[in-house]
Amino acid sequence: MTDNDPKRQLEDLEARIEAYKKAKEPPKRHQDKSYSQADLAWRMVIELVAGLLIGFGMGWGLDSLFGTKPIFLVLFTLLGFVAGVKTMLRSAQELQEKKLAETARMDEREGDGD
């Protein structure tokens, strides 16, 4: 190492560390990806069902409190459905942003290698 440029030495060290990490990283299995997809799907289903149940419970409670049987039950069940769908869409958007950021990082790494 006759080169005394610290910046160049640091870049070489970072490249060697990155190469070592990639060599030690276990290969991703196809099943791991499908499990994470299933987990995300269940998360969205649970969010929808939770919204429906909360709306149903609130509507049923208000109807029994005020003696107006179907009005609040239907209204709050629909509102719970809307809240569940909105939460599902927010989760999907969050996942999409995460995937786009991951893709951008991968593209950036490929661009640095050229």
Secondary structure, DSSP 8 states (H G I E B T S, - for coil): -----HHHHHHHHHHHHHHHHHHHS----HHHHHHHHHHHHHHHHHHHHHHHHHHHHHHHHHHHHHT-HHHHHHHHHHHHHHHHHHHHHHHHHHHHHHHHHHHHHHHHHHHHH-
